Amino acid sequence: MSEQRISSRQVTVGTAHVALGEGMVPGSTIYIHCDNTSNHQIWVGPDGVTAATGFELHKDTTTTIHLPERVQLYAVASGTMLVSVLQIGGR
């Protein structure tokens, strides 16, 4: 059985997509909270995510995403935006 962990971080997301997290064990959960001081939009999805292809997140909300093992989640924004990430599950 692999060791479970919780990690947290702040990620600055801009117009070039950046990685938010990766599923580390089956059933990894990522909580994403978008900065409430920015008027920019943010989208999440696979590598190469864009505004046209991503899932839009709204500012000042928390979204829960379950990631399979070895699957990476990326984000892109319409400008610079701070995103808080809490990840449960890992080794």
Phi, psi and omega in degrees: 000133181279153178289135178266151178211166175236133177226153178220152181198164174250131181237128174272120182252133179230207185281349172258133185295145179228154179283134175263327181177171181224139175296122185260334176218160175305131178088017175298141180238133177241129174255128183240125177242124182271138178308134181266002181261356182256148175259017181271160176260157180223145179229144178240156179169201181284177177308132181088012181304143177227175176298329182281336185248348187270170176267118185284135174249146181259147182296152179060033174231158175245131181241139178254130178230131176263125183248134172292162179301137178067019175256129183259143178249132181242162177220153175217150183228166178280353177193194180279130184215140178268131181236131175265134183235128173241124182240131177242127183107124180171180179226000000 
